[in-house]
């Protein structure tokens, strides 16, 4: 049982970091270069840590999104529209 938890933890962290590198970080950089000012762009380190933690919890879903190109594009487009909302 502990072996399974160890393997799943490695899978979850690796998937979360990969998702952050491929999806969240590029969208965050794009929003910052466009001058978007909101909670996400004002504190990028906290935003990246939060996204990575949440992605680790939903690692199986993130893995599917990473594996299917059409899901990836829709996910990235949706994330961009959410991050670029100014308040």
Secondary structure as the mmCIF struct_conf table of DSSP 4:
data_model
#
loop_
_struct_conf.conf_type_id
_struct_conf.id
_struct_conf.beg_label_comp_id
_struct_conf.beg_label_asym_id
_struct_conf.beg_label_seq_id
_struct_conf.end_label_comp_id
_struct_conf.end_label_asym_id
_struct_conf.end_label_seq_id
HELX_RH_AL_P HELX_RH_AL_P1 UNK A 2 UNK A 19
HELX_RH_PI_P HELX_RH_PI_P1 UNK A 20 UNK A 24
HELX_RH_AL_P HELX_RH_AL_P2 UNK A 25 UNK A 33
TURN_TY1_P TURN_TY1_P1 UNK A 34 UNK A 35
BEND BEND1 UNK A 38 UNK A 38
HELX_RH_AL_P HELX_RH_AL_P3 UNK A 39 UNK A 42
HELX_RH_AL_P HELX_RH_AL_P4 UNK A 44 UNK A 57
TURN_TY1_P TURN_TY1_P2 UNK A 58 UNK A 58
HELX_RH_AL_P HELX_RH_AL_P5 UNK A 59 UNK A 67
HELX_RH_AL_P HELX_RH_AL_P6 UNK A 69 UNK A 83
TURN_TY1_P TURN_TY1_P3 UNK A 84 UNK A 84
#
